[in-house]
Amino acid sequence: MFIAWTTVATRPDADRLATGVVERGLAVCVQVDGPIVSHYRWEGRTERAEEFRLTFKCRPASLRALEDHVVKHHPYEIPEWLAVRAESVGEKYLSWAAANSSTPPL
């Protein structure tokens, strides 16, 4: 199982990305947190922005397609994308994820 993150500026953008990847079976769950405050450098200046953080859970076979979808549909010019392998996942949660991560038929 992988856990991945991105941030967006608005709740509607967060909900759109979350719904899209779950409907396509690319992520088994997406949690939306926020608003959170991010501090970063952009075009030579220090910035502060309220954002919404999306936390994706997906199986290894879906990670690349999940990243491709998020990057393609992301409103930012350079979207944050971080993914890490979960070191430990509960057996029942992993079974639920396996049963809910296949792409639905077209």
N, CA, C and O of each residue as an XYZ file, in Angstrom:
424
protein
N       0.846     -1.168      0.000
C       0.000      0.000      0.000
C       0.891      1.229      0.000
O       1.943      1.254      0.639
N       0.449      2.256     -0.733
C       1.144      3.537     -0.767
C       0.236      4.623     -0.203
O      -0.989      4.543     -0.287
N       0.868      5.631      0.370
C       0.189      6.836      0.814
C       0.826      7.980      0.034
O       2.050      8.078     -0.043
N      -0.002      8.839     -0.541
C       0.505      9.948     -1.357
C      -0.230     11.226     -0.971
O      -1.341     11.194     -0.442
N       0.430     12.363     -1.253
C      -0.134     13.657     -0.886
C      -0.006     14.666     -2.014
O       0.916     14.622     -2.829
N      -0.972     15.578     -2.024
C      -0.891     16.791     -2.812
C      -1.687     17.860     -2.079
O      -2.412     17.561     -1.130
N      -1.550     19.105     -2.520
C      -2.334     20.202     -1.960
C      -2.938     21.009     -3.107
O      -2.386     21.071     -4.206
N      -4.080     21.620     -2.823
C      -4.750     22.496     -3.784
C      -5.276     23.718     -3.030
O      -5.335     23.714     -1.800
N      -5.655     24.751     -3.761
C      -6.055     26.014     -3.144
C      -7.495     26.038     -2.643
O      -7.815     26.797     -1.728
N      -8.373     25.213     -3.234
C      -9.788     25.320     -2.874
C     -10.386     23.965     -2.530
O      -9.913     22.923     -2.984
N     -11.423     24.001     -1.728
C     -12.144     22.779     -1.366
C     -12.793     22.128     -2.591
O     -12.745     20.904     -2.716
N     -13.397     22.899     -3.494
C     -13.965     22.272     -4.695
C     -12.908     21.529     -5.518
O     -13.190     20.447     -6.031
N     -11.695     22.086     -5.656
C     -10.630     21.373     -6.375
C     -10.261     20.090     -5.650
O     -10.047     19.058     -6.285
N     -10.185     20.147     -4.327
C      -9.853     18.955     -3.544
C     -10.922     17.878     -3.733
O     -10.605     16.713     -3.972
N     -12.173     18.274     -3.625
C     -13.268     17.306     -3.780
C     -13.310     16.722     -5.189
O     -13.589     15.535     -5.356
N     -13.037     17.541     -6.201
C     -13.035     17.067     -7.593
C     -11.947     16.022     -7.807
O     -12.200     14.973     -8.401
N     -10.728     16.304     -7.322
C      -9.644     15.327     -7.467
C      -9.946     14.051     -6.694
O      -9.757     12.950     -7.212
N     -10.412     14.193     -5.463
C     -10.698     13.025     -4.630
C     -11.768     12.137     -5.260
O     -11.596     10.922     -5.356
N     -12.856     12.740     -5.680
C     -13.944     11.975     -6.291
C     -13.486     11.284     -7.570
O     -13.810     10.120     -7.804
N     -12.739     12.000     -8.388
C     -12.285     11.438     -9.662
C     -11.431     10.201     -9.504
O     -11.610      9.231    -10.241
N     -10.497     10.211     -8.551
C      -9.609      9.049     -8.413
C     -10.305      7.874     -7.741
O     -10.010      6.720     -8.050
N     -11.225      8.158     -6.824
C     -11.961      7.061     -6.188
C     -12.917      6.424     -7.195
O     -13.025      5.199     -7.253
N     -13.612      7.242     -7.986
C     -14.528      6.697     -9.001
C     -13.801      5.822    -10.012
O     -14.366      4.845    -10.503
N     -12.558      6.158    -10.328
C     -11.774      5.390    -11.305
C     -11.035      4.212    -10.675
O     -10.358      3.463    -11.379
N     -11.154      4.041     -9.375
C     -10.485      2.929     -8.703
C      -8.988      3.125     -8.554
O      -8.269      2.162     -8.287
N      -8.493      4.358     -8.721
C      -7.058      4.622     -8.620
C      -6.602      4.754     -7.173
O      -5.452      4.459     -6.850
N      -7.498      5.195     -6.311
C      -7.235      5.270     -4.870
C      -8.415      4.632     -4.160
O      -9.557      4.755     -4.602
N      -8.136      3.954     -3.063
C      -9.220      3.322     -2.323
C      -9.846      4.294     -1.331
O     -10.978      4.101     -0.888
N      -9.096      5.344     -0.985
C      -9.586      6.334     -0.040
C      -8.791      7.617     -0.251
O      -7.591      7.574     -0.526
N      -9.457      8.747     -0.124
C      -8.789     10.045     -0.144
C      -9.363     10.861      1.002
O     -10.577     11.035      1.109
N      -8.486     11.354      1.847
C      -8.908     12.233      2.932
C      -8.513     13.656      2.581
O      -7.423     13.901      2.063
N      -9.415     14.599      2.870
C      -9.154     16.004      2.606
C      -9.070     16.731      3.943
O     -10.011     16.708      4.736
N      -7.932     17.375      4.181
C      -7.705     18.168      5.390
C      -7.655     19.631      5.006
O      -7.189     19.986      3.923
N      -8.135     20.470      5.893
C      -7.919     21.880      5.665
C      -9.102     22.741      6.019
O     -10.190     22.282      6.367
N      -8.817     24.022      5.906
C      -7.595     24.546      5.314
C      -6.384     24.390      6.233
O      -6.494     24.433      7.459
N      -5.235     24.209      5.600
C      -3.954     24.199      6.274
C      -3.184     25.418      5.772
O      -3.571     26.021      4.771
N      -2.116     25.783      6.445
C      -1.299     26.904      6.002
C       0.033     26.372      5.505
O       0.721     25.640      6.216
N       0.394     26.739      4.289
C       1.668     26.339      3.694
C       2.561     27.568      3.537
O       2.107     28.644      3.148
N       3.830     27.378      3.848
C       4.849     28.414      3.645
C       5.863     27.827      2.670
O       6.341     26.712      2.876
N       6.201     28.573      1.600
C       7.088     28.044      0.563
C       7.670     29.210     -0.240
O       7.245     30.356     -0.099
N       8.635     28.893     -1.069
C       9.202     29.898     -1.971
C       8.652     29.664     -3.376
O       8.588     28.529     -3.850
N       8.255     30.762     -4.037
C       7.740     30.692     -5.397
C       8.225     31.916     -6.141
O       7.996     33.049     -5.719
N       8.897     31.677     -7.248
C       9.420     32.745     -8.098
C      10.223     33.765     -7.288
O      10.073     34.975     -7.459
N      11.089     33.241     -6.393
C      12.006     34.074     -5.632
C      11.436     34.753     -4.400
O      12.143     35.496     -3.719
N      10.174     34.509     -4.106
C       9.554     35.146     -2.939
C       9.043     34.097     -1.963
O       8.655     32.998     -2.359
N       9.048     34.448     -0.692
C       8.440     33.598      0.321
C       6.934     33.827      0.284
O       6.462     34.963      0.311
N       6.192     32.727      0.221
C       4.731     32.793      0.127
C       4.089     32.104      1.324
O       4.689     31.234      1.955
N       2.875     32.503      1.619
C       2.040     31.855      2.624
C       0.666     31.695      1.991
O       0.108     32.653      1.456
N       0.124     30.486      2.052
C      -1.174     30.251      1.425
C      -1.980     29.238      2.223
O      -1.431     28.300      2.802
N      -3.283     29.443      2.243
C      -4.179     28.424      2.780
C      -4.433     27.427      1.666
O      -4.720     27.802      0.530
N      -4.322     26.146      2.007
C      -4.525     25.080      1.029
C      -5.305     23.939      1.677
O      -5.526     23.908      2.887
N      -5.705     23.016      0.831
C      -6.349     21.787      1.279
C      -5.431     20.630      0.899
O      -4.991     20.526     -0.246
N      -5.144     19.759      1.873
C      -4.244     18.633      1.651
C      -5.066     17.372      1.389
O      -5.990     17.047      2.134
N      -4.710     16.673      0.318
C      -5.330     15.399      0.000
C      -4.350     14.286      0.343
O      -3.183     14.335     -0.045
N      -4.823     13.295      1.064
C      -4.040     12.109      1.390
C      -4.690     10.928      0.689
O      -5.834     10.571      0.970
N      -3.940     10.327     -0.229
C      -4.437      9.212     -1.036
C      -3.898      7.900     -0.496
O      -2.744      7.839     -0.074
N      -4.707      6.850     -0.500
C      -4.245      5.499     -0.209
C      -4.493      4.661     -1.450
O      -5.602      4.629     -1.983
N      -3.437      3.976     -1.906
C      -3.595      3.163     -3.115
C      -2.690      1.939     -3.059
O      -1.744      1.870     -2.275
N      -3.007      0.992     -3.905
C      -2.184     -0.202     -4.034
C      -1.050      0.083     -5.002
O      -1.173      0.970     -5.847
N       0.058     -0.654     -4.897
C       1.215     -0.393     -5.764
C       0.882     -0.380     -7.254
O       1.430      0.435     -7.997
N       0.013     -1.252     -7.696
C      -0.322     -1.332     -9.118
C      -1.023     -0.075     -9.629
O      -1.044      0.172    -10.835
N      -1.595      0.717     -8.732
C      -2.341      1.912     -9.132
C      -1.548      3.207     -8.982
O      -1.998      4.259     -9.434
N      -0.379      3.145     -8.357
C       0.337      4.371     -8.009
C       0.655      5.231     -9.230
O       0.410      6.437     -9.207
N       1.184      4.649    -10.274
C       1.581      5.426    -11.460
C       0.371      6.077    -12.126
O       0.419      7.250    -12.499
N      -0.712      5.317    -12.274
C      -1.923      5.864    -12.884
C      -2.541      6.948    -11.997
O      -3.080      7.933    -12.502
N      -2.463      6.767    -10.682
C      -2.954      7.784     -9.751
C      -2.162      9.074     -9.922
O      -2.745     10.152    -10.041
N      -0.835      8.969     -9.935
C       0.000     10.148    -10.126
C      -0.309     10.835    -11.459
O      -0.463     12.056    -11.508
N      -0.397     10.064    -12.521
C      -0.695     10.634    -13.837
C      -2.015     11.400    -13.825
O      -2.105     12.505    -14.361
N      -3.034     10.809    -13.212
C      -4.350     11.452    -13.157
C      -4.294     12.745    -12.342
O      -4.804     13.779    -12.774
N      -3.675     12.681    -11.167
C      -3.613     13.866    -10.304
C      -2.863     14.995    -11.004
O      -3.333     16.133    -11.023
N      -1.708     14.690    -11.575
C      -0.912     15.725    -12.237
C      -1.672     16.317    -13.431
O      -1.654     17.529    -13.646
N      -2.333     15.461    -14.197
C      -3.078     15.933    -15.375
C      -4.244     16.849    -15.001
O      -4.533     17.809    -15.716
N      -4.916     16.553    -13.880
C      -6.118     17.291    -13.493
C      -5.867     18.315    -12.392
O      -6.812     18.920    -11.886
N      -4.624     18.514    -12.022
C      -4.281     19.420    -10.922
C      -4.291     20.868    -11.413
O      -3.833     21.145    -12.521
N      -4.808     21.793    -10.602
C      -4.855     23.190    -11.033
C      -3.516     23.934    -10.936
O      -3.383     25.015    -11.509
N      -2.525     23.384    -10.229
C      -1.245     24.082    -10.062
C      -0.311     23.821    -11.233
O      -0.363     22.760    -11.855
N       0.535     24.783    -11.526
C       1.554     24.642    -12.557
C       2.556     23.545    -12.184
O       2.963     22.750    -13.031
N       2.944     23.514    -10.914
C       3.864     22.489    -10.403
C       3.218     21.863     -9.171
O       3.444     22.328     -8.054
N       2.417     20.816     -9.361
C       1.734     20.228     -8.207
C       2.685     19.454     -7.297
O       3.621     18.795     -7.750
N       2.415     19.558     -6.015
C       3.114     18.717     -5.052
C       2.671     17.276     -5.290
O       1.479     17.013     -5.453
N       3.616     16.347     -5.310
C       3.281     14.926     -5.364
C       4.335     14.178     -4.573
O       5.499     14.125     -4.970
N       3.936     13.614     -3.477
C       4.810     12.813     -2.625
C       4.128     11.483     -2.383
O       2.927     11.441     -2.114
N       4.874     10.400     -2.475
C       4.306      9.075     -2.223
C       5.316      8.246     -1.439
O       6.512      8.262     -1.729
N       4.815      7.527     -0.444
C       5.660      6.641      0.353
C       4.961      5.296      0.514
O       3.733      5.205      0.530
N       5.777      4.266      0.630
C       5.232      2.934      0.875
C       4.885      2.817      2.357
O       5.691      3.173      3.216
N       3.701      2.324      2.652
C       3.297      2.102      4.041
C       4.061      0.892      4.577
O       4.051     -0.180      3.971
N       4.705      1.073      5.688
C       5.506     -0.008      6.259
C       4.648     -1.109      6.857
O       5.029     -2.279      6.839
N       3.509     -0.742      7.378
C       2.621     -1.724      7.986
C       1.177     -1.326      7.681
O       0.792     -0.167      7.841
N       0.386     -2.305      7.238
C      -1.022     -2.069      6.923
C      -1.831     -3.192      7.542
O      -1.492     -4.365      7.382
N      -2.888     -2.847      8.240
C      -3.743     -3.857      8.843
C      -4.284     -4.817      7.796
O      -4.651     -4.406      6.695
N      -4.331     -6.100      8.144
C      -4.754     -7.133      7.194
C      -6.164     -6.890      6.663
O      -6.407     -7.043      5.467
N      -7.089     -6.516      7.535
C      -8.464     -6.279      7.098
C      -8.556     -5.053      6.199
O      -9.319     -5.047      5.233
N      -7.777     -4.008      6.515
C      -7.783     -2.806      5.671
C      -7.191     -3.122      4.307
O      -7.701     -2.666      3.284
N      -6.124     -3.896      4.290
C      -5.494     -4.270      3.028
C      -6.433     -5.114      2.171
O      -6.479     -4.943      0.953
N      -7.175     -6.015      2.789
C      -8.162     -6.816      2.055
C      -9.266     -5.938      1.490
O      -9.691     -6.125      0.350
N      -9.731     -4.980      2.287
C     -10.750     -4.044      1.814
C     -10.199     -3.234      0.639
O     -10.904     -3.023     -0.348
N      -8.945     -2.777      0.736
C      -8.321     -1.992     -0.337
C      -8.227     -2.824     -1.616
O      -8.504     -2.316     -2.702
N      -7.846     -4.068     -1.501
C      -7.735     -4.936     -2.680
C      -9.088     -5.102     -3.354
O      -9.171     -5.136     -4.581
N     -10.143     -5.205     -2.563
C     -11.472     -5.406     -3.124
C     -12.052     -4.130     -3.740
O     -13.026     -4.193     -4.489
N     -11.460     -2.976     -3.430
C     -12.034     -1.710     -3.874
C     -11.096     -0.851     -4.728
O     -11.312      0.353     -4.867
N     -10.066     -1.463     -5.293
C      -9.114     -0.655     -6.038
C      -9.035     -0.965     -7.519
O      -8.193     -0.406     -8.221
N      -9.881     -1.830     -7.998
C      -9.834     -2.115     -9.445
C     -10.626     -1.051    -10.189
O     -11.589     -0.494     -9.663
N     -10.214     -0.781    -11.396
C     -10.887      0.213    -12.227
C     -12.248     -0.324    -12.639
O     -12.346     -1.442    -13.143
N     -13.310      0.469    -12.429
C     -14.635      0.022    -12.848
C     -14.718     -0.103    -14.369
O     -14.014      0.608    -15.086
N     -15.567     -0.993    -14.863
C     -15.702     -1.145    -16.307
C     -16.232      0.133    -16.952
O     -16.969      0.896    -16.329
N     -15.849      0.354    -18.204
C     -16.332      1.553    -18.931
C     -17.737      1.347    -19.439
O     -18.303      2.240    -20.068
